[in-house]
Each structure stands twice: as C-alpha cells, then as structure tokens.
Amino acid sequence: MGIIGFLIMGLIAGAIARLLIPGRDPMGMLATLVLGVVGAILGGFIFGGPDDAVGYIGAIVGAVIVLLVYKLVTSRSRSRTRGGRSRLA
C-alpha cells in the first residue's frame, strides 16, 4: 500500500473512531487524519499489517484507543486550568 492509501485509510479510521466515541471533538480534518494514522500504526502493531481486513479493523481500534487517551488527557488539563478540582480529587 502506498503512502496515499495509508493516509486515506488513516482518515477513514479517524473519522470512524470519532463517530464511535460520543462527545464533542473540536478536531478538523487534519487532526482526524493524524488521529487515524497514529491509530493505524498502533493497530498495526497490535493486530497485523495494513493490507488485510484485520489491519483495517486494527486501524479503527487503534484510532479509538488514541482518541480515548486524547480525551482523557485534554479533559484533565481543562479541569486544572479552570481552577476547579480535578475529577480524581
């Protein structure tokens, strides 16, 4: 698969991950692309190569994991900057 195919797969995986996870995501198309590409790399390590169907599913699962981690990190930083208590305290 060429680099263009990998980027298209990443964009699709990122978009599907954003659809699967509820809540607002103030991300543009470029951030969705990065989310999908990082998720595809993570999913490739977990499930297999990008050339088979398992690789596509792995890219989506990886993008979901990356999005959940992103939301966890950004929600903690937002709660600290507002001057309120952290959710864990």
N, C-alpha and C positions, 0 to 999 in steps of 0.2 A: 504494500500500500504506500502510495506516495505521500508527501507532506501535505498536499492539498486535501487528499482523502482523510488523513489523520485530523486535520483541522476541521473538516466538515463533520466527521464523527464526534469530535470534541464539542462542537457547537450543538449538535443534536443531543448528545449525552447531557450537557449542561442545561439545555432547555427542558429536557425530560426531568432532570433532577429538581429543577426549580418548580416544575408542575407538581411533582410528588410531595414536596415538603411544603406544608401550609405556612402562611405568613407573608408579610411584605418583604420583598427583596429589592432594595434600591440598586439594582445592577443594570448596566447597559449590556449591549451585545458583546462588547469586548470582554467585560468581566465574566459573562456567561461562557464565552469561548475559552477563557483561561480556566474557569472552573471545570469545564468539560475536559480540557486537555490534561489538567492535573489529575482529574478523576480517572481518565483513560490510562494514564501512566500507573496510578495506584491500582486500578482494576486489572491492568496487565500483569502487574506483579502478583496479584492475588489469584486471578482466575486463568490467565493464559494470554496468548498473543492476540493482536487486534484483527487477525484475518479470519477468524472463525466466529460463529454465533455467540459462543461463550465469551469471547473478547468484547463484543458489543454490550452484552449484559454486564460484564465486569466493568466496562467503562461507565455505565449508568450507575451501578452500585458504588463504584469509586467516587463518582461525582456527588452522589447523595452523601457519602461519608464526608467528603471535603466540605460540602455545603453545611452539614450539621456542625462540623468543627468551626467553620467560619461564623455561623450564627452564635455559637457558644462563646467564642472569643469576642465578637463585637457586642454581644449583649452584656457581657461582664464589663467591658471598657465603657460602654454607655452608662451603665448604672453607677460606676465610680465617678465619672465626670459630671454627673448631675448633682453630686453632693449627697446623694441618698445612700442608704445602706446597700450592701451587696446582697444578693439573693441568698447567699450561703450563710450570712451572719444572722 
